[in-house]
Amino acid sequence: MQSEIEYPVYPNIKRIVNICKFKYTILEIKLFESIRIAVYLFNENDLLIEARQYLIQGEEYNAWQNDDNYIIKLLKEKIQNN
């Protein structure tokens, strides 16, 4: 017996989701090159609604330097723009 079965939803359901907070985990650091971060988005009920990954490299990585608040601000911008 199959425990997971996918079913298409047609017409597709569109909904608006409020993202109230996020958590992040550093997945990989390549010194002087890049950082890969997993970002977990939560709604107003503190339920995980989406997980994303971002690769920060080049100018974004160089702008980080020692300011961890820069990463938080950058992640907020990336969340809002995607």
C-alpha positions as MATLAB code, in Angstrom:
seq = 'MQSEIEYPVYPNIKRIVNICKFKYTILEIKLFESIRIAVYLFNENDLLIEARQYLIQGEEYNAWQNDDNYIIKLLKEKIQNN';
ca = [
       0.000    0.000    0.000;
       1.349    3.399   -1.005;
       1.438    5.895    1.882;
       1.859    9.070   -0.187;
      -0.182    9.840   -3.259;
      -0.212   13.152   -5.112;
      -3.383   14.612   -6.565;
      -3.543   17.627   -8.855;
      -5.693   20.575   -7.823;
      -7.492   22.136  -10.755;
      -8.245   24.886  -10.983;
      -5.252   25.895   -8.904;
      -5.906   27.427   -5.513;
      -4.434   30.887   -4.993;
      -3.961   32.202   -1.494;
      -2.194   35.002    0.285;
       0.144   34.039    3.096;
       1.524   36.345    5.757;
       5.140   35.733    6.636;
       5.646   36.841   10.224;
       9.145   35.568   10.954;
      11.999   33.564    9.581;
      14.816   31.423   10.868;
      18.007   30.641    9.029;
      20.713   28.014    9.083;
      24.090   28.291    7.442;
      24.503   25.286    5.188;
      27.903   25.974    3.689;
      30.641   28.573    3.921;
      33.402   28.948    1.368;
      35.771   31.442    2.966;
      36.347   34.589    0.939;
      33.856   33.322   -1.692;
      30.269   32.510   -0.675;
      27.790   31.332    1.917;
      24.717   29.128    1.361;
      21.839   29.726    3.769;
      18.574   27.822    4.346;
      15.712   30.151    5.293;
      12.521   28.899    6.954;
       9.422   31.115    6.702;
       6.691   31.041    9.361;
       3.148   32.414    9.436;
       1.231   34.138   12.225;
       0.431   30.738   13.798;
       4.149   29.924   13.994;
       3.723   27.231   11.331;
       6.432   26.594    8.777;
       5.033   27.584    5.393;
       8.072   27.494    3.155;
      11.778   26.722    3.054;
      14.199   28.427    0.685;
      17.917   28.477    0.005;
      19.991   31.496   -0.886;
      23.544   31.660   -2.157;
      25.283   34.869   -1.126;
      28.385   35.553   -3.186;
      30.250   38.262   -5.029;
      29.403   41.826   -4.003;
      26.780   40.680   -1.477;
      29.304   38.413    0.238;
      32.006   41.094    0.234;
      29.611   43.661    1.758;
      28.956   41.322    4.718;
      32.393   41.740    6.341;
      31.821   41.485   10.151;
      28.273   42.882   10.279;
      25.815   40.044   10.976;
      22.931   42.546   10.824;
      23.784   42.939    7.143;
      22.890   39.253    6.558;
      19.526   39.690    8.334;
      18.722   42.770    6.245;
      19.830   41.018    3.039;
      17.694   37.945    3.797;
      14.633   40.147    4.475;
      15.153   41.817    1.090;
      15.508   38.467   -0.667;
      12.357   37.122    1.015;
      10.352   40.176   -0.009;
      11.605   40.087   -3.609;
      10.948   36.380   -4.230;
];
